[in-house]
Amino acid sequence: MNHDEVVRQKLTERYLLHELEDQARDEYEEHFFQCSECALDLRTASEFVETSKIILALPSEGRVPARSMPRKHNKFSWLGWLQPQFAALERVDRGAERLTRVLEPSLV
């Protein structure tokens, strides 16, 4: 098994989701012990999953539901195509703030 094959088949993600057959899992495990890039990918993805579990378990204090207010959408507006990107950036920013609040006690 080589690195390109791992990336092409998304084996890191499938490994974390327990979607690999026994033989494929064993081959992947043997590979990531030898490939530092795949080991880093696995470590990073695993940390992301664990951090996501922590953040998603937090209460959603005072958050307004995303579709609580109707939006006026003008499909001819030249900025209309940016609205989803701005919303995604806002959610990432909120997640980073929550993560900071969760991790601050352990950093002190």
N, CA, C and O atoms as CSV, one atom per row, in Angstrom:
chain,resi,resn,atom,element,x,y,z
A,1,MET,N,N,0.858,-1.168,0.000
A,1,MET,CA,C,0.000,0.000,0.000
A,1,MET,C,C,0.903,1.229,0.000
A,1,MET,O,O,1.882,1.291,0.744
A,2,ASN,N,N,0.562,2.220,-0.852
A,2,ASN,CA,C,1.357,3.442,-0.882
A,2,ASN,C,C,0.493,4.644,-0.491
A,2,ASN,O,O,-0.730,4.547,-0.384
A,3,HIS,N,N,1.155,5.760,-0.285
A,3,HIS,CA,C,0.465,6.957,0.207
A,3,HIS,C,C,-0.621,7.442,-0.753
A,3,HIS,O,O,-1.708,7.817,-0.316
A,4,ASP,N,N,-0.337,7.439,-2.055
A,4,ASP,CA,C,-1.333,7.905,-3.024
A,4,ASP,C,C,-2.599,7.061,-2.983
A,4,ASP,O,O,-3.707,7.580,-3.117
A,5,GLU,N,N,-2.428,5.768,-2.798
A,5,GLU,CA,C,-3.574,4.867,-2.698
A,5,GLU,C,C,-4.408,5.178,-1.451
A,5,GLU,O,O,-5.638,5.166,-1.497
A,6,VAL,N,N,-3.733,5.452,-0.355
A,6,VAL,CA,C,-4.423,5.795,0.897
A,6,VAL,C,C,-5.262,7.054,0.706
A,6,VAL,O,O,-6.420,7.103,1.121
A,7,VAL,N,N,-4.676,8.066,0.081
A,7,VAL,CA,C,-5.392,9.326,-0.135
A,7,VAL,C,C,-6.556,9.122,-1.092
A,7,VAL,O,O,-7.669,9.581,-0.836
A,8,ARG,N,N,-6.290,8.429,-2.197
A,8,ARG,CA,C,-7.321,8.230,-3.218
A,8,ARG,C,C,-8.528,7.476,-2.652
A,8,ARG,O,O,-9.670,7.793,-2.985
A,9,GLN,N,N,-8.280,6.493,-1.809
A,9,GLN,CA,C,-9.373,5.687,-1.249
A,9,GLN,C,C,-9.924,6.246,0.059
A,9,GLN,O,O,-10.831,5.662,0.653
A,10,LYS,N,N,-9.372,7.388,0.514
A,10,LYS,CA,C,-9.815,8.019,1.768
A,10,LYS,C,C,-9.771,7.022,2.933
A,10,LYS,O,O,-10.713,6.919,3.719
A,11,LEU,N,N,-8.667,6.302,3.022
A,11,LEU,CA,C,-8.559,5.257,4.035
A,11,LEU,C,C,-8.459,5.802,5.455
A,11,LEU,O,O,-8.912,5.152,6.397
A,12,THR,N,N,-7.874,6.981,5.621
A,12,THR,CA,C,-7.795,7.556,6.971
A,12,THR,C,C,-9.188,7.801,7.523
A,12,THR,O,O,-9.485,7.428,8.658
A,13,GLU,N,N,-10.038,8.425,6.728
A,13,GLU,CA,C,-11.400,8.712,7.164
A,13,GLU,C,C,-12.173,7.418,7.407
A,13,GLU,O,O,-12.873,7.277,8.410
A,14,ARG,N,N,-12.034,6.480,6.475
A,14,ARG,CA,C,-12.743,5.207,6.614
A,14,ARG,C,C,-12.243,4.417,7.823
A,14,ARG,O,O,-13.012,3.698,8.462
A,15,TYR,N,N,-10.964,4.550,8.131
A,15,TYR,CA,C,-10.399,3.881,9.310
A,15,TYR,C,C,-11.027,4.458,10.585
A,15,TYR,O,O,-11.438,3.707,11.470
A,16,LEU,N,N,-11.097,5.771,10.676
A,16,LEU,CA,C,-11.670,6.408,11.860
A,16,LEU,C,C,-13.160,6.110,12.017
A,16,LEU,O,O,-13.678,6.090,13.133
A,17,LEU,N,N,-13.844,5.880,10.902
A,17,LEU,CA,C,-15.274,5.570,10.940
A,17,LEU,C,C,-15.543,4.067,11.042
A,17,LEU,O,O,-16.692,3.629,10.985
A,18,HIS,N,N,-14.468,3.279,11.193
A,18,HIS,CA,C,-14.569,1.812,11.313
A,18,HIS,C,C,-15.290,1.210,10.111
A,18,HIS,O,O,-16.124,0.317,10.264
A,19,GLU,N,N,-14.964,1.703,8.912
A,19,GLU,CA,C,-15.601,1.215,7.694
A,19,GLU,C,C,-14.721,0.255,6.893
A,19,GLU,O,O,-15.137,-0.206,5.830
A,20,LEU,N,N,-13.530,-0.054,7.369
A,20,LEU,CA,C,-12.622,-0.920,6.618
A,20,LEU,C,C,-12.815,-2.385,6.992
A,20,LEU,O,O,-13.073,-2.719,8.148
A,21,GLU,N,N,-12.685,-3.239,6.001
A,21,GLU,CA,C,-12.668,-4.683,6.259
A,21,GLU,C,C,-11.391,-5.008,7.030
A,21,GLU,O,O,-10.465,-4.197,7.068
A,22,ASP,N,N,-11.339,-6.179,7.637
A,22,ASP,CA,C,-10.190,-6.558,8.464
A,22,ASP,C,C,-8.866,-6.494,7.710
A,22,ASP,O,O,-7.887,-5.952,8.224
A,23,GLN,N,N,-8.828,-7.035,6.511
A,23,GLN,CA,C,-7.583,-7.055,5.753
A,23,GLN,C,C,-7.150,-5.639,5.376
A,23,GLN,O,O,-5.974,-5.296,5.499
A,24,ALA,N,N,-8.095,-4.818,4.920
A,24,ALA,CA,C,-7.769,-3.436,4.551
A,24,ALA,C,C,-7.309,-2.646,5.773
A,24,ALA,O,O,-6.393,-1.830,5.682
A,25,ARG,N,N,-7.952,-2.893,6.922
A,25,ARG,CA,C,-7.551,-2.219,8.157
A,25,ARG,C,C,-6.127,-2.581,8.552
A,25,ARG,O,O,-5.331,-1.717,8.921
A,26,ASP,N,N,-5.818,-3.875,8.469
A,26,ASP,CA,C,-4.472,-4.324,8.820
A,26,ASP,C,C,-3.424,-3.723,7.894
A,26,ASP,O,O,-2.357,-3.310,8.350
A,27,GLU,N,N,-3.717,-3.670,6.595
A,27,GLU,CA,C,-2.785,-3.079,5.632
A,27,GLU,C,C,-2.600,-1.588,5.896
A,27,GLU,O,O,-1.489,-1.064,5.814
A,28,TYR,N,N,-3.709,-0.909,6.215
A,28,TYR,CA,C,-3.619,0.525,6.501
A,28,TYR,C,C,-2.791,0.765,7.758
A,28,TYR,O,O,-1.937,1.652,7.777
A,29,GLU,N,N,-3.033,-0.009,8.798
A,29,GLU,CA,C,-2.278,0.163,10.036
A,29,GLU,C,C,-0.791,-0.075,9.810
A,29,GLU,O,O,0.043,0.657,10.342
A,30,GLU,N,N,-0.460,-1.077,9.038
A,30,GLU,CA,C,0.942,-1.331,8.714
A,30,GLU,C,C,1.538,-0.146,7.947
A,30,GLU,O,O,2.687,0.238,8.163
A,31,HIS,N,N,0.734,0.418,7.054
A,31,HIS,CA,C,1.218,1.548,6.253
A,31,HIS,C,C,1.456,2.789,7.107
A,31,HIS,O,O,2.512,3.412,6.999
A,32,PHE,N,N,0.498,3.159,7.951
A,32,PHE,CA,C,0.674,4.435,8.654
A,32,PHE,C,C,1.773,4.384,9.712
A,32,PHE,O,O,2.236,5.428,10.169
A,33,PHE,N,N,2.193,3.186,10.104
A,33,PHE,CA,C,3.351,3.098,10.989
A,33,PHE,C,C,4.653,3.382,10.240
A,33,PHE,O,O,5.667,3.734,10.843
A,34,GLN,N,N,4.606,3.223,8.924
A,34,GLN,CA,C,5.791,3.468,8.100
A,34,GLN,C,C,5.762,4.818,7.401
A,34,GLN,O,O,6.814,5.339,7.032
A,35,CYS,N,N,4.594,5.388,7.214
A,35,CYS,CA,C,4.438,6.649,6.466
A,35,CYS,C,C,4.146,7.782,7.452
A,35,CYS,O,O,3.068,7.831,8.045
A,36,SER,N,N,5.101,8.682,7.623
A,36,SER,CA,C,4.925,9.759,8.603
A,36,SER,C,C,3.793,10.707,8.202
A,36,SER,O,O,3.124,11.269,9.069
A,37,GLU,N,N,3.574,10.889,6.907
A,37,GLU,CA,C,2.494,11.782,6.462
A,37,GLU,C,C,1.122,11.196,6.802
A,37,GLU,O,O,0.233,11.918,7.255
A,38,CYS,N,N,0.951,9.911,6.590
A,38,CYS,CA,C,-0.322,9.271,6.935
A,38,CYS,C,C,-0.521,9.216,8.450
A,38,CYS,O,O,-1.644,9.352,8.937
A,39,ALA,N,N,0.566,9.018,9.192
A,39,ALA,CA,C,0.463,9.019,10.653
A,39,ALA,C,C,0.015,10.390,11.149
A,39,ALA,O,O,-0.812,10.487,12.056
A,40,LEU,N,N,0.562,11.451,10.552
A,40,LEU,CA,C,0.151,12.803,10.929
A,40,LEU,C,C,-1.304,13.052,10.551
A,40,LEU,O,O,-2.052,13.646,11.329
A,41,ASP,N,N,-1.719,12.599,9.350
A,41,ASP,CA,C,-3.117,12.744,8.935
A,41,ASP,C,C,-4.048,12.048,9.914
A,41,ASP,O,O,-5.083,12.597,10.294
A,42,LEU,N,N,-3.683,10.846,10.320
A,42,LEU,CA,C,-4.522,10.085,11.253
A,42,LEU,C,C,-4.586,10.765,12.611
A,42,LEU,O,O,-5.661,10.867,13.202
A,43,ARG,N,N,-3.451,11.229,13.111
A,43,ARG,CA,C,-3.418,11.913,14.404
A,43,ARG,C,C,-4.262,13.187,14.362
A,43,ARG,O,O,-5.030,13.458,15.285
A,44,THR,N,N,-4.119,13.963,13.291
A,44,THR,CA,C,-4.870,15.209,13.163
A,44,THR,C,C,-6.367,14.949,13.061
A,44,THR,O,O,-7.162,15.612,13.727
A,45,ALA,N,N,-6.749,13.992,12.234
A,45,ALA,CA,C,-8.166,13.674,12.071
A,45,ALA,C,C,-8.759,13.140,13.371
A,45,ALA,O,O,-9.899,13.457,13.709
A,46,SER,N,N,-7.998,12.341,14.093
A,46,SER,CA,C,-8.468,11.802,15.365
A,46,SER,C,C,-8.676,12.912,16.390
A,46,SER,O,O,-9.672,12.913,17.113
A,47,GLU,N,N,-7.738,13.857,16.453
A,47,GLU,CA,C,-7.889,14.993,17.362
A,47,GLU,C,C,-9.090,15.845,16.983
A,47,GLU,O,O,-9.799,16.346,17.856
A,48,PHE,N,N,-9.323,16.013,15.676
A,48,PHE,CA,C,-10.484,16.778,15.213
A,48,PHE,C,C,-11.779,16.114,15.678
A,48,PHE,O,O,-12.687,16.790,16.162
A,49,VAL,N,N,-11.863,14.803,15.532
A,49,VAL,CA,C,-13.067,14.073,15.952
A,49,VAL,C,C,-13.298,14.234,17.450
A,49,VAL,O,O,-14.416,14.521,17.878
A,50,GLU,N,N,-12.255,14.052,18.244
A,50,GLU,CA,C,-12.402,14.157,19.690
A,50,GLU,C,C,-12.774,15.578,20.123
A,50,GLU,O,O,-13.614,15.757,21.004
A,51,THR,N,N,-12.157,16.580,19.510
A,51,THR,CA,C,-12.482,17.976,19.837
A,51,THR,C,C,-13.907,18.310,19.429
A,51,THR,O,O,-14.612,19.022,20.143
A,52,SER,N,N,-14.330,17.798,18.283
A,52,SER,CA,C,-15.703,18.031,17.828
A,52,SER,C,C,-16.708,17.455,18.811
A,52,SER,O,O,-17.740,18.071,19.079
A,53,LYS,N,N,-16.414,16.283,19.348
A,53,LYS,CA,C,-17.312,15.678,20.330
A,53,LYS,C,C,-17.457,16.570,21.565
A,53,LYS,O,O,-18.552,16.720,22.106
A,54,ILE,N,N,-16.346,17.159,22.002
A,54,ILE,CA,C,-16.376,18.041,23.170
A,54,ILE,C,C,-17.218,19.273,22.877
A,54,ILE,O,O,-18.083,19.643,23.671
A,55,ILE,N,N,-16.967,19.907,21.739
A,55,ILE,CA,C,-17.674,21.142,21.389
A,55,ILE,C,C,-19.152,20.887,21.183
A,55,ILE,O,O,-19.984,21.662,21.656
A,56,LEU,N,N,-19.494,19.817,20.488
A,56,LEU,CA,C,-20.901,19.539,20.218
A,56,LEU,C,C,-21.662,19.116,21.464
A,56,LEU,O,O,-22.891,19.172,21.483
A,57,ALA,N,N,-20.951,18.695,22.504
A,57,ALA,CA,C,-21.609,18.325,23.749
A,57,ALA,C,C,-21.931,19.543,24.611
A,57,ALA,O,O,-22.721,19.446,25.550
A,58,LEU,N,N,-21.324,20.687,24.299
A,58,LEU,CA,C,-21.581,21.897,25.072
A,58,LEU,C,C,-22.983,22.410,24.806
A,58,LEU,O,O,-23.507,22.240,23.706
A,59,PRO,N,N,-23.604,23.043,25.812
A,59,PRO,CA,C,-24.936,23.621,25.582
A,59,PRO,C,C,-24.844,24.772,24.585
A,59,PRO,O,O,-23.853,25.501,24.534
A,60,SER,N,N,-25.891,24.912,23.809
A,60,SER,CA,C,-25.907,25.976,22.795
A,60,SER,C,C,-26.549,27.223,23.397
A,60,SER,O,O,-27.673,27.586,23.051
A,61,GLU,N,N,-25.818,27.870,24.302
A,61,GLU,CA,C,-26.314,29.010,25.059
A,61,GLU,C,C,-26.644,30.213,24.165
A,61,GLU,O,O,-25.772,30.805,23.529
A,62,GLY,N,N,-27.918,30.543,24.146
A,62,GLY,CA,C,-28.342,31.759,23.470
A,62,GLY,C,C,-28.165,31.790,21.972
A,62,GLY,O,O,-28.198,32.864,21.372
A,63,ARG,N,N,-27.978,30.650,21.355
A,63,ARG,CA,C,-27.818,30.649,19.905
A,63,ARG,C,C,-29.171,30.781,19.245
A,63,ARG,O,O,-30.162,30.209,19.697
A,64,VAL,N,N,-29.197,31.532,18.186
A,64,VAL,CA,C,-30.415,31.687,17.404
A,64,VAL,C,C,-30.398,30.627,16.314
A,64,VAL,O,O,-29.398,30.490,15.610
A,65,PRO,N,N,-31.483,29.874,16.159
A,65,PRO,CA,C,-31.509,28.874,15.093
A,65,PRO,C,C,-31.238,29.521,13.734
A,65,PRO,O,O,-31.649,30.654,13.483
A,66,ALA,N,N,-30.556,28.803,12.881
A,66,ALA,CA,C,-30.120,29.347,11.594
A,66,ALA,C,C,-31.281,29.816,10.732
A,66,ALA,O,O,-31.134,30.805,10.015
A,67,ARG,N,N,-32.395,29.168,10.770
A,67,ARG,CA,C,-33.533,29.521,9.914
A,67,ARG,C,C,-34.673,30.179,10.691
A,67,ARG,O,O,-35.831,30.059,10.292
A,68,SER,N,N,-34.372,30.867,11.782
A,68,SER,CA,C,-35.428,31.468,12.591
A,68,SER,C,C,-36.009,32.715,11.944
A,68,SER,O,O,-37.165,33.059,12.191
A,69,MET,N,N,-35.228,33.388,11.125
A,69,MET,CA,C,-35.712,34.597,10.470
A,69,MET,C,C,-35.636,34.409,8.959
A,69,MET,O,O,-34.625,33.945,8.431
A,70,PRO,N,N,-36.710,34.774,8.274
A,70,PRO,CA,C,-36.669,34.626,6.814
A,70,PRO,C,C,-35.635,35.578,6.211
A,70,PRO,O,O,-35.450,36.700,6.681
A,71,ARG,N,N,-34.984,35.113,5.185
A,71,ARG,CA,C,-33.993,35.940,4.505
A,71,ARG,C,C,-34.532,36.404,3.173
A,71,ARG,O,O,-35.261,35.689,2.486
A,72,LYS,N,N,-34.163,37.593,2.834
A,72,LYS,CA,C,-34.462,38.076,1.498
A,72,LYS,C,C,-33.270,37.692,0.642
A,72,LYS,O,O,-32.138,38.089,0.917
A,73,HIS,N,N,-33.533,36.928,-0.384
A,73,HIS,CA,C,-32.443,36.485,-1.236
A,73,HIS,C,C,-32.681,37.009,-2.649
A,73,HIS,O,O,-33.655,36.655,-3.313
A,74,ASN,N,N,-31.790,37.833,-3.069
A,74,ASN,CA,C,-31.851,38.356,-4.419
A,74,ASN,C,C,-30.816,37.614,-5.240
A,74,ASN,O,O,-29.618,37.871,-5.117
A,75,LYS,N,N,-31.278,36.686,-6.085
A,75,LYS,CA,C,-30.325,35.866,-6.823
A,75,LYS,C,C,-29.538,36.659,-7.862
A,75,LYS,O,O,-28.579,36.151,-8.442
A,76,PHE,N,N,-29.946,37.903,-8.092
A,76,PHE,CA,C,-29.224,38.723,-9.054
A,76,PHE,C,C,-28.203,39.638,-8.387
A,76,PHE,O,O,-27.468,40.361,-9.060
A,77,SER,N,N,-28.168,39.597,-7.062
A,77,SER,CA,C,-27.210,40.418,-6.340
A,77,SER,C,C,-25.814,39.870,-6.571
A,77,SER,O,O,-25.612,38.656,-6.555
A,78,TRP,N,N,-24.857,40.749,-6.785
A,78,TRP,CA,C,-23.493,40.297,-7.052
A,78,TRP,C,C,-22.828,39.738,-5.794
A,78,TRP,O,O,-21.809,39.055,-5.895
A,79,LEU,N,N,-23.389,40.016,-4.598
A,79,LEU,CA,C,-22.851,39.457,-3.359
A,79,LEU,C,C,-23.626,38.232,-2.882
A,79,LEU,O,O,-23.238,37.599,-1.901
A,80,GLY,N,N,-24.700,37.899,-3.559
A,80,GLY,CA,C,-25.541,36.789,-3.132
A,80,GLY,C,C,-24.796,35.469,-3.026
A,80,GLY,O,O,-25.085,34.663,-2.141
A,81,TRP,N,N,-23.855,35.242,-3.908
A,81,TRP,CA,C,-23.118,33.980,-3.893
A,81,TRP,C,C,-22.165,33.872,-2.706
A,81,TRP,O,O,-21.686,32.780,-2.402
A,82,LEU,N,N,-21.878,35.005,-2.020
A,82,LEU,CA,C,-20.968,34.972,-0.877
A,82,LEU,C,C,-21.666,34.632,0.442
A,82,LEU,O,O,-20.999,34.299,1.422
A,83,GLN,N,N,-22.986,34.710,0.477
A,83,GLN,CA,C,-23.701,34.499,1.736
A,83,GLN,C,C,-23.368,33.161,2.399
A,83,GLN,O,O,-23.110,33.150,3.602
A,84,PRO,N,N,-23.357,32.033,1.684
A,84,PRO,CA,C,-23.005,30.771,2.360
A,84,PRO,C,C,-21.577,30.772,2.911
A,84,PRO,O,O,-21.320,30.196,3.968
A,85,GLN,N,N,-20.657,31.411,2.204
A,85,GLN,CA,C,-19.275,31.440,2.671
A,85,GLN,C,C,-19.152,32.249,3.958
A,85,GLN,O,O,-18.434,31.850,4.875
A,86,PHE,N,N,-19.847,33.379,4.031
A,86,PHE,CA,C,-19.816,34.186,5.250
A,86,PHE,C,C,-20.429,33.423,6.419
A,86,PHE,O,O,-19.922,33.484,7.539
A,87,ALA,N,N,-21.513,32.708,6.160
A,87,ALA,CA,C,-22.149,31.925,7.220
A,87,ALA,C,C,-21.207,30.829,7.717
A,87,ALA,O,O,-21.125,30.576,8.919
A,88,ALA,N,N,-20.507,30.190,6.806
A,88,ALA,CA,C,-19.562,29.138,7.207
A,88,ALA,C,C,-18.422,29.719,8.034
A,88,ALA,O,O,-18.013,29.118,9.028
A,89,LEU,N,N,-17.905,30.877,7.638
A,89,LEU,CA,C,-16.826,31.513,8.397
A,89,LEU,C,C,-17.295,31.907,9.793
A,89,LEU,O,O,-16.544,31.795,10.762
A,90,GLU,N,N,-18.526,32.365,9.890
A,90,GLU,CA,C,-19.067,32.745,11.194
A,90,GLU,C,C,-19.169,31.524,12.104
A,90,GLU,O,O,-18.870,31.611,13.295
A,91,ARG,N,N,-19.587,30.397,11.554
A,91,ARG,CA,C,-19.689,29.184,12.365
A,91,ARG,C,C,-18.318,28.690,12.805
A,91,ARG,O,O,-18.157,28.221,13.931
A,92,VAL,N,N,-17.335,28.793,11.926
A,92,VAL,CA,C,-15.976,28.396,12.302
A,92,VAL,C,C,-15.469,29.285,13.426
A,92,VAL,O,O,-14.833,28.806,14.365
A,93,ASP,N,N,-15.752,30.583,13.332
A,93,ASP,CA,C,-15.321,31.519,14.363
A,93,ASP,C,C,-15.988,31.192,15.697
A,93,ASP,O,O,-15.335,31.214,16.740
A,94,ARG,N,N,-17.274,30.893,15.666
A,94,ARG,CA,C,-17.975,30.529,16.908
A,94,ARG,C,C,-17.397,29.256,17.503
A,94,ARG,O,O,-17.222,29.153,18.717
A,95,GLY,N,N,-17.100,28.284,16.642
A,95,GLY,CA,C,-16.522,27.035,17.122
A,95,GLY,C,C,-15.161,27.256,17.753
A,95,GLY,O,O,-14.832,26.638,18.766
A,96,ALA,N,N,-14.359,28.148,17.150
A,96,ALA,CA,C,-13.038,28.447,17.698
A,96,ALA,C,C,-13.169,29.120,19.061
A,96,ALA,O,O,-12.392,28.831,19.970
A,97,GLU,N,N,-14.137,30.008,19.209
A,97,GLU,CA,C,-14.359,30.657,20.497
A,97,GLU,C,C,-14.738,29.633,21.565
A,97,GLU,O,O,-14.239,29.686,22.689
A,98,ARG,N,N,-15.627,28.697,21.204
A,98,ARG,CA,C,-16.054,27.682,22.164
A,98,ARG,C,C,-14.900,26.769,22.527
A,98,ARG,O,O,-14.738,26.400,23.690
A,99,LEU,N,N,-14.101,26.405,21.542
A,99,LEU,CA,C,-12.949,25.551,21.795
A,99,LEU,C,C,-11.964,26.243,22.723
A,99,LEU,O,O,-11.397,25.609,23.613
A,100,THR,N,N,-11.755,27.538,22.520
A,100,THR,CA,C,-10.850,28.302,23.373
A,100,THR,C,C,-11.349,28.289,24.812
A,100,THR,O,O,-10.566,28.124,25.747
A,101,ARG,N,N,-12.672,28.466,24.986
A,101,ARG,CA,C,-13.234,28.451,26.334
A,101,ARG,C,C,-13.082,27.091,26.994
A,101,ARG,O,O,-12.878,27.008,28.205
A,102,VAL,N,N,-13.178,26.025,26.209
A,102,VAL,CA,C,-13.052,24.674,26.754
A,102,VAL,C,C,-11.611,24.391,27.128
A,102,VAL,O,O,-11.347,23.782,28.164
A,103,LEU,N,N,-10.675,24.828,26.295
A,103,LEU,CA,C,-9.267,24.493,26.507
A,103,LEU,C,C,-8.544,25.446,27.444
A,103,LEU,O,O,-7.483,25.090,27.956
A,104,GLU,N,N,-9.072,26.644,27.695
A,104,GLU,CA,C,-8.379,27.607,28.534
A,104,GLU,C,C,-8.035,27.062,29.921
A,104,GLU,O,O,-6.906,27.264,30.369
A,105,PRO,N,N,-8.940,26.385,30.623
A,105,PRO,CA,C,-8.563,25.880,31.944
A,105,PRO,C,C,-7.377,24.908,31.892
A,105,PRO,O,O,-6.558,24.884,32.810
A,106,SER,N,N,-7.285,24.119,30.835
A,106,SER,CA,C,-6.182,23.155,30.757
A,106,SER,C,C,-4.879,23.821,30.358
A,106,SER,O,O,-3.812,23.235,30.541
A,107,LEU,N,N,-4.937,25.026,29.820
A,107,LEU,CA,C,-3.727,25.735,29.415
A,107,LEU,C,C,-3.109,26.529,30.556
A,107,LEU,O,O,-1.940,26.911,30.497
A,108,VAL,N,N,-3.912,26.778,31.607
A,108,VAL,CA,C,-3.435,27.587,32.721
A,108,VAL,C,C,-2.581,26.770,33.658
A,108,VAL,O,O,-2.091,27.292,34.659
